[in-house]
Amino acid sequence: MDISNVISMLGAIALFLFGMSTMTDGLEKLSSGRLEGILEKLTNNVFKGVLLGALVTGLIQSSAATTVMCVGFVNAGIMKLEQTVGIIMGANIGTTVTAQLLRLGNISSDNAFMALLKPSFLGPILAIVGVVFYMFIKGGRKKNIGQIVLGLGILFIGMNTMTVAVAPLQDLPEFQSLFTAFSNPLLGVVVGAAVTALLQSSSASMGILQAISTTGVVRFNIAIPLIMGQNIGTTVTALLSSIGASKNAKRTAMIHLFFNIIGSLFFLVVLYAGNAMLAFPFWENVMDMGSIANLHLLFNVACTALLLPFNKVLVRLVERIIPGGSEVREVSVLDERFLASPSLALERAHDAVIQMGLYAQENYRTAVELLGHYDLKKLERLNETEIALDKMENALDNYLVKLTDRALTPQENIKISELLHTLSDFERIGDYSVNVAECATALHNKGIVFSNIAKRELKALTDAVDETIEKALECYRERSYDLSLQVEPLEEVVDLMRDDLRARHIERLKSGACTIELGTQFLELLINLERISDHCSNIAIGILHQTAPKGNLVLTDTHAYTHELHHGHNPEFELMFAAAKARYYDPLMEAEPPLGEE
């Protein structure tokens, strides 16, 4: 075997991995979140969890991706830790589908029809069909289907090329000695885990093992520790995704790790002890693609059957290893039984809306932190919280709509309207916070930073908006008329700052003291920050409308009321506006540097 064979083999592995990645990405796009929705609606029945975990993983062909989804859902408070155990066990079974597809390489060429299913023939056909769909047919779903078919074709081509490339290895004594060494169970497990952790895909490492099996050097006692190691190595992706997440999210990743470690250790002891006593006749059997695929499936099914009755023990184990109270952000349970008592249902809905406000505030502060110090883990946390916000909005909408079918008092109808408006405002604050985070991502990806004066301006504006959110949330939580009055002056200061900072930044752009890229991001931030304060104003006006004394203009015409405030007809408003302006706006104007500093 010369250098050309080595290069061919590495190229074949690269092609195989690219095909698998392309196919998996296409499957995930085609699901359009529907698979995630299936997982979210999972009941506490662990057996259903196993079936759904196997189904979802079988469709997207990545147990790591399924486990990472679980980590994200637990981190966002959408799913409980106990619900993930069955899904993780099922994911290990679902990931065996790829190996079963690749065993088509073992089909005999004697049967003309069956020979058409061999990767050497099927791969190019699928690649041609896939590329036609992917490149020449318009339509999102058709393009995704084309990507899946193209990926599968490339996967088969890569597998066939790998099989051809490794063929010369079978005559090398060194290669045979290397694989003989893997019969040492500890070494086999370590190598299997290391390769899978590097590739971050047990399906990919299993495909490589299947290709090598065509050389005739892979025996049962060599394959079993490698397969067990591959199952352990695939947990690395979920462990990495849990860094910086909540304790329960870390526990979810640890369940995946311990499930695979315990199952592997148990069957290693059983098999090696059994062989020592009984001398299994299959111990030295040569494995082919099909037998490796079957062994992989059997091992994962056996592990699930072994540990499924102990699912609660696994949960307690990881809770002991990662001690402390749960940091999970539980989504408020809107039990439909409360609907029989509208007053109680409205109280629960009010608590859930406050929870939305806290999540929106958290996301805003995280987004602002990203502007100063970009951190991928914080960005992941923000995105997961945004998912929780969206789910809560949908749940509350549905809950309140169901409540309207009940016999309600006029006051309860008003409360429902207020809740619907407020939850929408909090959800929009979350959306605009995501926009701020996207600006931070754009700056980070382009390697550009704002100047000192721009940073100072943004700091003042983001501080003002932060106080506006704090006041809006506080006045809503307390349903306080006095606290509600404090929001509109802050919102007016934010409007003033947006206008002046935009004008100053445009002047810097004109003078060439600021680049177009920076200018665009700065102006985009101004827009999003001002809109966040607008929604805070909406929340406060809603509370004013509910709590104002009789005769107040806000009770009859909120637009006229805000117009009166902004045109100097309310001394109390003017005093609070002046105080907020002195805190945030005036220091900027007094410290304005020369234009050239930008």
Salt bridges, closest charged atoms under 4 A:
GLU40 OE1 - LYS391 NZ 3.39
ASP335 OD2 - ARG337 NH2 2.56
GLU336 OE2 - LYS402 NZ 2.45
GLU362 OE2 - ARG329 NH1 3.30
GLU362 OE2 - ARG381 NE 3.74
GLU369 OE1 - LYS378 NZ 3.02
GLU380 OE1 - LYS377 NZ 3.59
GLU418 OE2 - LYS415 NZ 3.33
GLU418 OE2 - ARG479 NH1 2.89
ASP425 OD1 - HIS535 ND1 2.75
ASP431 OD2 - ARG428 NH1 2.80
GLU457 OE2 - ARG504 NE 3.42
GLU457 OE1 - ARG508 NH2 2.78
ASP463 OD2 - LYS459 NZ 2.61
ASP466 OD2 - ARG365 NE 2.79
GLU467 OE2 - ARG583 NH2 3.12
GLU470 OE1 - ARG365 NH2 3.19
GLU488 OE2 - HIS566 NE2 2.95
GLU492 OE1 - HIS566 NE2 3.36
ASP499 OD1 - ARG498 NH2 2.80
ASP499 OD1 - ARG502 NH2 3.34
GLU507 OE2 - LYS510 NZ 3.80
GLU517 OE2 - LYS446 NZ 3.97
GLU530 OE1 - ARG498 NH1 3.30
ASP586 OD1 - LYS581 NZ 2.89
GLU592 OE2 - ARG504 NE 3.59
GLU597 OE2 - ARG456 NH2 3.97
GLU598 OE1 - ARG508 NE 2.47
